[in-house]
Amino acid sequence: MADYGEPIADSEKVEIATNFIKHAPPGEFNEVFNDVRILLNNDNLLKEQASAFAQYNTEQFLPAELNEGETNVLITKHGHVSGSTFYDPKSHKQFNFDHLRKKVSDIEDYSPDSAAESWREPVDTALRTYCKQHYPHGSMSVYGKSEGSDIKLVVCIEDHQFEPKNFWNGRWRSEWTITFPSSGGSVKVTGLFKVQVHYYEDGNVQLVSHKDVEHDIDANDGESMGKKLASIIENDESEYQQAIGENYHAMSGTTFKALRRALPVTRSLIDWNKIVSYKLGSELQK
């Protein structure tokens, strides 16, 4: 009898399942979760992965409806208050978020950082105009807080398109951090773009890409900063998206072509209409 070694410990099962969940492609969390649930066959172990659900949602900038029909709020680490409580910097509301069911509840008022709000609000207004023009399914949040004599703003933008009927799903995320003295002046801007696309028609291919950028600008008020940021973000994100498209187009004739044979080893195409009549077993015996 074959020896298959020691059975896998529950802790190791949870670790393996957690990695599956954390790396679920965009738009496919439920499918991965259901598969993991079947593999574990133990809902008590599944409950131990609650932190993985939260980490996945915050890293993906998951959009959630604060109220039905209203603009989405993003679930990010920057809006985390405590436990499963997050806040929306635009509406000044905090709420409880169920990471598994993706539901908002217990909405309450939230007091913003007054020192940062005079900068955050005009930047939010300028970038919402940009987001509406460039991201048809996009959502965004601008967070602000004071750190000593400095102000820190964080802009999070998310857009996605899920096409399961066409066997592909994709998500765009960008995060912009702006740090500057509360009196204005020199402003340091850093940006991070992330793209993840999954193609799974007759195969399984994922595109995962990211890029960092940095800028220095001068701003003396929130309105001028918002305009300058919108211009920088538009230029950088458009340039990156164009580069991704050109690279993908080049890969279609190089990398992807190398993954498959132009012809089978017989150097002749198979007549699929006659495949059912091929006696593969007897041919292999010969």
C-alpha positions in Angstrom: 0.0 0.0 0.0 1.3 3.4 -0.9 2.4 5.7 1.9 1.1 9.2 1.3 2.8 10.6 4.4 1.2 12.4 7.4 -2.2 14.1 7.0 -2.2 17.8 6.6 -2.7 19.7 9.9 -5.7 22.0 10.3 -3.3 25.0 10.7 -1.7 24.2 7.4 -5.1 23.8 5.7 -6.1 27.2 6.9 -2.8 28.7 5.6 -3.3 27.1 2.2 -6.9 28.2 1.9 -6.0 31.7 3.0 -3.5 32.0 0.2 -6.1 30.9 -2.3 -8.5 33.6 -1.1 -5.9 36.4 -0.9 -4.9 35.7 -4.6 -8.5 35.4 -6.0 -8.7 37.3 -9.3 -10.9 40.4 -9.4 -14.6 39.6 -9.6 -14.0 35.9 -8.8 -13.9 36.0 -5.0 -17.2 34.1 -4.5 -16.0 31.3 -6.9 -12.7 30.9 -5.0 -14.5 31.1 -1.7 -16.9 28.3 -2.6 -14.2 26.1 -3.9 -12.1 26.6 -0.7 -15.2 25.8 1.3 -15.6 22.5 -0.5 -11.9 21.7 -0.1 -11.8 22.4 3.6 -15.2 20.8 4.3 -15.1 22.5 7.7 -16.9 25.7 8.3 -15.2 26.2 11.7 -11.8 26.3 9.9 -13.4 28.7 7.3 -14.3 31.2 10.1 -10.6 31.4 10.9 -10.0 33.1 7.6 -12.1 36.2 8.5 -8.9 38.3 8.5 -8.1 37.1 4.9 -11.5 38.3 3.7 -10.8 41.8 5.2 -7.3 42.0 3.8 -8.5 41.0 0.3 -11.3 43.6 0.3 -9.1 46.4 1.5 -6.3 45.6 -0.9 -8.7 45.4 -3.8 -10.3 48.8 -2.9 -13.6 47.1 -2.9 -16.5 49.6 -3.7 -19.5 49.4 -1.5 -22.9 51.2 -1.5 -23.3 53.4 1.6 -26.9 53.9 0.6 -28.8 52.4 -2.3 -28.3 54.5 -5.4 -25.5 56.7 -3.9 -21.9 57.0 -5.0 -19.8 54.1 -3.8 -17.4 54.3 -1.0 -14.1 52.4 -1.2 -13.1 49.8 1.5 -9.5 50.6 2.1 -7.0 50.6 5.0 -7.0 54.4 5.0 -10.7 54.4 5.9 -10.4 51.8 8.6 -11.6 52.9 12.0 -11.5 49.7 14.1 -12.7 46.1 13.8 -15.1 46.0 10.9 -15.8 49.7 11.0 -14.8 52.1 8.2 -15.6 55.6 7.3 -16.5 57.6 4.1 -14.5 60.8 4.0 -16.9 62.5 1.6 -20.2 62.0 3.4 -18.6 62.0 6.9 -20.2 58.7 7.8 -18.9 55.6 9.5 -20.4 52.2 9.0 -20.0 48.5 9.7 -18.9 46.4 6.8 -19.5 42.6 6.4 -16.4 41.4 4.5 -18.0 38.2 3.4 -21.5 39.4 2.4 -20.2 42.8 1.2 -22.9 44.6 3.1 -23.0 48.0 4.9 -24.8 48.5 8.2 -25.0 50.7 11.3 -24.3 54.0 9.5 -23.4 56.8 11.8 -22.0 60.3 11.7 -18.2 60.6 11.7 -16.1 63.7 12.7 -13.4 64.5 10.1 -10.0 65.9 10.8 -10.8 69.7 10.7 -7.2 70.7 10.0 -7.1 68.5 6.9 -10.6 69.0 5.6 -10.0 72.4 4.1 -7.5 70.8 1.8 -9.2 67.4 1.4 -12.6 68.7 0.2 -11.4 70.8 -2.9 -9.0 68.0 -3.9 -11.9 65.5 -3.7 -14.1 67.8 -5.9 -11.4 68.2 -8.6 -10.5 64.5 -8.7 -14.2 63.4 -8.8 -14.5 65.3 -12.1 -11.4 63.5 -13.4 -12.6 60.1 -12.3 -16.0 60.6 -13.9 -14.4 61.5 -17.2 -12.0 58.6 -17.3 -13.4 55.8 -15.3 -17.0 54.8 -16.4 -17.4 52.3 -13.6 -15.0 54.0 -11.2 -15.2 54.9 -7.6 -12.8 57.0 -5.5 -12.2 58.2 -2.0 -9.9 61.0 -0.7 -8.7 60.7 2.9 -7.2 63.5 4.9 -5.5 63.8 8.3 -3.0 66.0 10.1 0.3 64.7 11.3 1.9 67.3 13.5 2.5 70.4 11.3 1.9 68.4 8.1 -1.2 67.4 6.2 -1.4 64.0 4.5 -4.0 63.3 1.8 -4.5 59.8 0.2 -6.4 59.4 -3.0 -7.7 56.0 -3.9 -9.2 55.3 -7.3 -10.8 52.0 -8.4 -12.4 50.8 -11.6 -13.3 47.4 -12.8 -15.0 45.5 -15.6 -16.2 42.0 -15.0 -17.1 40.0 -18.2 -17.6 36.4 -17.0 -19.6 35.5 -20.1 -16.6 36.5 -22.2 -14.2 34.7 -19.8 -12.3 37.7 -18.4 -12.3 40.1 -15.5 -10.1 43.1 -14.6 -9.5 45.8 -12.0 -7.6 49.0 -12.0 -6.4 50.6 -8.8 -4.3 53.7 -8.1 -3.2 55.2 -4.8 -1.8 58.8 -4.5 -0.2 60.1 -1.4 0.3 63.8 -0.9 2.3 65.2 2.1 2.8 68.9 2.7 3.0 71.6 5.5 -0.4 72.8 6.7 0.6 76.3 5.6 1.0 75.1 2.0 4.1 75.4 -0.2 6.2 72.4 -1.4 4.0 69.3 -2.0 5.4 65.8 -2.4 3.2 63.5 -4.5 3.8 59.7 -4.8 1.6 57.4 -6.9 1.1 53.6 -7.2 -0.8 52.0 -10.1 -2.0 48.4 -10.0 -3.6 46.4 -12.9 -4.9 42.9 -12.6 -6.7 41.1 -15.4 -7.7 37.4 -15.7 -8.4 35.7 -19.0 -9.7 32.1 -18.7 -11.2 31.1 -22.1 -9.5 27.8 -23.1 -6.7 28.6 -20.7 -5.7 30.6 -17.7 -3.6 33.8 -18.1 -3.3 36.6 -15.6 -1.8 40.1 -16.1 -0.5 41.6 -12.9 1.4 44.9 -13.1 2.3 47.9 -11.0 4.3 51.1 -11.2 5.5 53.8 -8.8 5.8 57.5 -9.6 6.9 60.6 -7.8 6.4 64.4 -8.3 7.0 67.7 -6.4 4.6 70.6 -6.9 3.8 73.9 -5.2 0.3 74.6 -3.9 -1.0 77.3 -1.5 -4.6 76.2 -1.3 -6.8 73.1 -1.8 -8.3 74.3 -5.1 -5.0 74.9 -6.9 -3.6 71.7 -5.5 -6.7 69.8 -6.8 -6.2 71.1 -10.3 -2.5 70.3 -10.3 -3.1 66.8 -9.0 -5.8 66.1 -11.5 -3.4 67.1 -14.3 -0.5 65.0 -12.9 -2.8 62.0 -12.3 -4.3 62.2 -15.8 -0.9 62.4 -17.5 0.7 59.6 -15.5 -2.3 57.2 -15.5 -2.9 57.7 -19.3 0.7 57.1 -20.0 0.8 53.9 -18.0 -2.4 52.6 -19.5 -1.1 53.2 -23.0 2.2 51.4 -22.2 0.2 48.4 -20.8 -1.8 48.3 -24.0 1.2 48.5 -26.3 3.1 45.9 -24.3 0.1 43.5 -24.3 -0.3 44.0 -28.1 3.4 43.1 -28.5 3.1 40.0 -26.3 0.3 38.6 -28.4 2.8 38.0 -31.2 5.7 36.9 -29.0 5.1 35.6 -25.5 1.6 34.2 -26.1 2.6 32.8 -29.4 5.4 30.9 -27.8 2.9 29.2 -25.3 1.3 27.2 -28.1 2.2 25.2 -31.2 1.2 26.7 -34.5 0.7 23.1 -35.7 0.8 19.7 -33.9 3.9 17.5 -34.1 2.5 15.9 -37.3 2.8 19.3 -39.0 -0.7 19.0 -40.3 -4.0 20.4 -38.9 -6.4 18.1 -37.2 -9.8 17.7 -38.9 -12.0 18.1 -35.8 -15.1 17.0 -37.7 -13.6 13.5 -38.0 -11.9 13.3 -34.6 -14.7 11.0 -33.3 -13.8 8.4 -35.9 -10.1 8.4 -35.1 -9.0 5.2 -33.5 -6.5 6.8 -31.1 -6.1 3.7 -29.0 -5.2 1.4 -31.9 -2.9 4.0 -33.4 -1.0 4.4 -30.2 -0.6 0.6 -30.0 1.1 0.6 -33.4 
